[in-house]
Amino acid sequence: VRLHGAARLPSMATFDSDGPAWTATERTRRTVALNPPEALQDLLQLVASILSKILDNPGEEKYRSLKQSGRVCQQRLLGRPGGRELLASLGFKSDERADAISLANAD
């Protein structure tokens, strides 16, 4: 089975009783690949833009936090397959009480 140019999925022999024998990174990559090509491109460009703003403004906390209930976050990140997992794999943590997904400082 091909998923928009993604590598073939492993056979059932690679699964054990605890679930897929994939790393978190591989699960994220495969889930993100479920997006149609245009949605995948948009998702990856948005994440690249977020990371670029963080790198360009390392001391500014406002660039390290995303409002989870915001339209852009809901439609273009969290509403897409693998969006939440992709952010988590990059170090973003969800805080439901603060309605935010934030990247901690790398002090």
trRosetta pair geometry for C-beta under 8 A, 3 or more apart (Angstrom, degrees):
i j d omega theta_ij theta_ji phi_ij phi_ji
1 8 6.5 115 52 -143 53 72
1 9 5.5 1 57 13 107 111
2 5 6.9 41 177 -63 109 14
2 6 6.5 156 -166 57 61 67
2 8 6.8 -50 -80 -87 64 65
3 6 4.1 -10 68 35 91 124
3 9 7.8 67 -14 -46 116 99
3 30 7.5 83 56 -160 153 72
3 33 4.9 91 112 133 121 108
3 34 6.1 -46 -170 -92 134 51
4 33 6.0 -170 60 -178 105 80
4 34 8.0 146 14 -127 121 13
4 35 7.5 -56 23 80 163 54
4 36 7.0 164 -84 -142 142 32
4 37 5.6 -178 -153 -65 127 79
4 40 6.9 162 128 -14 156 152
5 33 7.9 -129 70 -153 72 111
6 29 7.9 149 -136 144 118 89
6 30 6.7 109 -176 -125 149 64
6 33 4.0 67 -71 179 139 151
9 30 7.5 85 -104 -145 89 133
10 13 7.6 -108 157 62 98 71
10 14 3.8 -23 143 28 139 150
10 15 7.7 155 99 -39 114 76
10 20 7.9 128 51 -146 124 100
11 14 6.1 114 64 -3 60 93
12 15 5.5 -51 -166 24 56 116
14 20 7.3 23 118 -150 96 72
14 21 5.5 -121 167 40 81 114
15 19 7.0 -70 -154 173 93 25
15 20 5.7 -50 -110 -98 86 50
15 21 6.7 -164 -109 -8 32 88
16 19 7.3 -7 66 48 70 29
16 21 6.0 73 0 -59 102 105
20 27 6.8 137 83 -89 139 104
22 26 4.0 -125 -173 90 105 124
22 27 5.0 133 107 -55 126 81
22 30 7.3 -40 -167 4 165 137
23 26 4.7 96 52 7 77 101
23 27 7.1 -140 94 -4 41 86
24 27 5.7 -53 -147 37 33 112
24 28 6.3 35 153 -20 65 105
24 85 7.8 -156 180 -167 87 104
24 89 6.5 177 132 -100 104 99
25 28 5.7 -54 -149 36 30 112
25 29 6.3 32 153 -20 64 106
25 89 6.0 114 -104 -144 67 132
26 29 5.6 -50 -144 36 33 113
26 30 6.3 28 158 -14 65 107
27 30 6.0 -60 -147 41 28 107
27 31 6.2 26 156 -18 65 110
27 85 7.0 -106 113 -172 94 148
28 31 5.8 -58 -143 38 28 108
28 32 6.1 28 159 -18 66 108
28 82 5.8 116 -163 -155 61 105
28 85 4.3 -164 -113 137 91 113
28 86 5.6 138 -174 -80 116 56
28 88 7.8 -151 -97 66 132 94
28 89 4.8 -29 -59 -40 174 146
29 32 6.0 -56 -145 37 26 109
29 33 6.4 29 154 -24 61 110
29 82 8.0 103 -85 -148 4 147
30 33 5.6 -53 -149 32 32 117
30 34 7.5 48 149 -35 58 91
30 82 8.0 178 83 -88 42 135
31 34 5.9 -38 -169 5 40 116
31 81 5.3 -142 169 160 80 93
31 82 3.5 150 111 -79 96 103
31 85 5.7 58 69 47 146 151
32 35 6.3 -31 178 2 52 112
32 40 6.7 101 160 -130 83 96
32 43 6.9 -164 -154 112 100 148
32 44 7.9 87 177 -66 131 95
32 80 7.9 43 -133 131 66 108
32 81 6.7 172 -106 109 26 82
32 82 3.5 -129 -67 110 60 155
32 83 7.6 115 -107 -61 86 43
32 85 7.4 -133 -49 76 90 110
32 86 5.6 76 -80 -66 128 121
33 40 7.2 31 -123 -111 36 139
33 82 7.6 66 9 -17 48 160
34 81 4.2 -50 75 106 118 160
34 82 6.7 143 33 -15 100 114
35 39 4.1 -129 -177 96 110 108
35 40 4.0 151 89 -65 119 80
35 43 6.1 -136 -77 -1 176 141
35 80 5.6 15 -96 -174 124 111
35 81 5.5 -164 -58 50 77 100
35 82 7.2 -99 -28 37 106 113
36 39 4.8 80 56 15 80 107
36 40 6.8 -150 88 -10 34 91
37 40 5.6 -58 -143 36 27 113
37 41 6.3 28 160 -19 64 105
38 41 5.8 -52 -149 35 30 111
38 42 6.4 30 152 -17 63 107
39 42 5.6 -54 -148 38 33 112
39 43 6.2 37 153 -22 66 106
39 80 5.9 176 166 -128 115 123
40 43 5.7 -52 -146 35 30 113
40 44 6.3 21 159 -11 65 109
41 44 6.1 -60 -145 42 27 104
41 45 6.1 25 158 -17 65 111
42 45 5.9 -58 -143 39 27 109
42 46 6.2 27 158 -20 64 108
42 76 6.1 -105 142 -147 113 103
43 46 6.0 -60 -151 35 25 109
43 47 6.5 20 155 -14 63 108
43 76 6.6 180 -95 172 61 74
43 77 6.9 125 -136 -107 84 50
43 80 5.2 -134 -88 99 130 164
43 82 7.8 74 168 84 158 97
43 83 6.1 -120 -142 -97 122 93
43 86 7.4 107 161 33 117 166
44 47 5.8 -53 -144 39 33 109
44 48 6.2 36 154 -21 65 106
45 48 5.6 -53 -145 38 31 114
45 49 6.3 35 153 -22 64 105
46 49 5.6 -52 -149 34 31 113
46 50 6.5 34 152 -20 64 103
46 72 7.6 -179 -147 173 136 106
46 76 5.3 131 -59 144 169 125
46 77 6.5 -128 113 -70 140 91
47 50 5.6 -50 -148 34 34 113
47 51 6.3 30 154 -15 66 106
47 77 7.5 120 -69 -114 86 102
47 86 6.3 -73 -95 136 155 129
47 87 7.3 -143 -118 -81 112 73
47 90 7.4 175 -169 -33 118 159
48 51 5.8 -57 -147 41 30 109
48 52 6.1 36 153 -25 65 108
49 52 5.6 -52 -144 34 30 115
49 53 6.6 31 156 -19 63 103
50 53 6.0 -56 -154 34 29 109
50 54 6.7 28 149 -18 63 105
50 63 7.6 159 -165 -179 64 82
50 66 7.2 -21 -132 -68 138 122
51 54 5.5 -53 -150 35 36 113
51 55 6.3 32 153 -16 68 106
51 90 7.2 -104 -85 -166 118 145
52 55 5.8 -57 -147 40 31 109
52 56 6.1 25 156 -15 66 111
53 56 5.8 -57 -140 42 29 109
53 57 6.0 -18 170 25 66 111
53 63 4.5 -148 131 -150 105 126
54 57 6.8 -83 -139 61 20 76
54 58 7.0 58 163 -99 62 53
54 63 5.0 179 -86 129 58 113
54 64 5.8 89 -118 -85 109 71
54 103 6.5 -5 -122 68 151 148
55 58 6.8 4 -149 -67 28 87
57 60 4.0 -24 154 27 116 122
57 63 5.1 114 76 0 121 153
60 63 5.1 63 97 5 104 106
60 64 7.7 166 103 -10 59 92
61 64 5.4 -67 -156 37 48 113
61 65 6.6 19 159 -6 79 114
62 65 6.7 -74 -149 43 30 99
64 102 5.7 48 133 -161 87 81
64 103 4.5 -115 -161 58 89 88
64 104 7.7 116 173 -71 134 9
64 105 7.4 -34 -120 -65 167 66
65 100 4.9 -15 -168 -166 107 127
65 101 7.1 153 -155 77 56 43
65 102 4.3 -13 -102 -101 83 92
65 103 7.6 -140 -66 21 48 66
66 70 7.0 -114 174 33 78 131
66 73 5.1 141 161 -100 113 127
66 77 7.3 -5 161 47 158 167
66 87 7.8 -88 31 -135 144 147
66 92 7.5 0 20 -151 115 140
66 100 6.5 139 70 -157 44 68
66 101 4.7 -14 58 57 101 94
66 102 7.5 -171 20 -75 64 47
67 70 3.9 91 86 -30 105 113
67 73 6.0 -160 82 -4 59 148
67 99 5.9 14 -155 131 75 100
67 100 6.2 -43 -102 -98 43 70
68 73 5.7 -136 -138 131 26 146
68 74 7.6 79 163 -67 53 79
68 78 6.7 60 -155 -43 79 157
68 94 7.0 62 -81 -142 138 96
68 96 7.7 -42 34 -114 163 51
68 99 5.2 -134 39 -176 99 62
68 100 6.2 -144 -18 -87 92 13
68 101 5.7 105 -75 -24 92 92
69 73 7.3 41 49 70 14 126
69 74 6.8 13 -160 -52 31 119
69 99 5.3 -35 -1 -164 108 120
70 73 4.3 80 65 14 94 109
70 74 6.6 -171 86 -8 44 89
71 74 5.9 -62 -144 41 24 107
71 75 5.9 2 169 -1 65 116
72 75 6.4 -66 -134 47 22 96
72 76 5.3 -28 -173 27 64 120
72 77 7.3 48 137 -4 69 102
73 76 7.3 -55 -99 53 10 81
73 77 5.1 -41 -154 42 51 123
73 78 5.7 32 153 -1 76 110
73 101 7.4 162 -152 20 132 120
74 77 7.5 16 -19 52 8 79
74 78 5.6 -43 -120 59 38 110
74 79 5.3 54 160 -35 57 114
75 79 5.2 -22 -125 33 24 144
76 79 7.2 38 -5 46 17 102
76 80 6.8 -4 -180 -21 29 123
76 83 7.8 147 126 -124 42 144
77 80 6.5 -90 -170 25 12 105
77 83 4.3 146 172 -178 52 129
77 84 7.5 100 146 -64 87 53
77 87 6.8 49 -178 -45 122 128
78 83 5.2 -145 -88 100 21 131
78 84 5.4 51 -126 -63 75 93
79 83 6.9 22 44 20 35 154
80 83 4.3 98 63 -44 88 119
82 85 5.0 -67 -152 51 59 114
82 86 5.4 67 148 -33 86 100
83 86 5.8 -53 -147 30 26 112
83 87 6.7 22 156 -13 61 103
84 87 5.9 -56 -153 37 32 109
84 88 6.3 31 151 -18 66 108
84 94 7.6 2 -155 -60 108 131
84 101 8.0 -140 -133 -107 76 148
85 88 5.5 -54 -145 39 33 113
85 89 6.2 35 154 -23 66 105
86 89 5.8 -53 -148 33 29 111
86 90 6.7 22 153 -14 61 107
87 90 5.8 -64 -155 39 33 108
87 92 4.0 -43 163 48 95 139
87 101 5.8 15 151 162 149 143
88 91 7.8 118 -175 -16 31 7
88 92 6.0 -85 -81 66 36 79
88 93 7.6 76 -121 -92 74 42
88 94 7.8 -35 -84 -21 99 96
90 103 7.2 -46 121 -104 97 120
91 103 5.4 67 102 -138 100 90
91 104 6.9 -105 160 35 109 83
92 101 4.8 37 166 162 122 100
92 102 6.5 159 -151 80 76 19
92 103 5.1 -52 -92 -72 70 77
93 101 7.0 176 83 -156 29 62
93 102 6.0 -27 58 64 80 74
93 103 7.7 136 11 -95 74 32
93 104 6.8 29 9 -30 121 100
94 100 7.7 168 -151 97 47 46
94 101 5.2 -26 -97 -103 65 82
95 98 4.2 14 114 36 120 108
95 99 7.7 -35 96 20 78 19
95 100 5.1 1 57 64 103 85
95 101 7.5 174 19 -89 70 32
95 102 6.5 3 3 9 117 110
96 99 7.2 24 -171 -78 35 43
98 102 7.9 -5 93 -23 139 124
